[in-house]
Amino acid sequence: VFFFAVMRFLCIHGYAQNGDMFRTKSGSMRKALKSMIKDWVFLDAPQKANKFVPEDPEAAASCLAWWNSQPDADGTIVRPALSKKSVGWEISEKMLIDFVDADEDGFDGVLA
């Protein structure tokens, strides 16, 4: 039985990361799955992370976000996944939809 790698995965990084960081962190998994998945497409979020980033401006510039959080009513700053208020998702949603719609080959899965 022969199995040829034909699947493509869209890879969505986490908060304050970017596509290159996610590619590096997922290296061992991608190696283990290379016989099944031919293509890994890593995207960068369209906006800069505004919380929990390094103080060094150059390092902070590579920290991206799909959405950012706003402080809670009491001023508490939380990670976007825990926030009750977020901003910027509409921008990311449009970017993702446009990217997937424009891709002629399509995707068999999403890794996030």
Beta strands, then each sheet from edge to edge (+ up, - down):
strand 1: 7-12
strand 2: 37-43
strand 3: 47-48
strand 4: 64-65
strand 5: 68-69
strand 6: 86-87
strand 7: 109-111
sheet 1: 2+ 1+ 7+
sheet 2: 3+ 4-
sheet 3: 5+ 6-
end
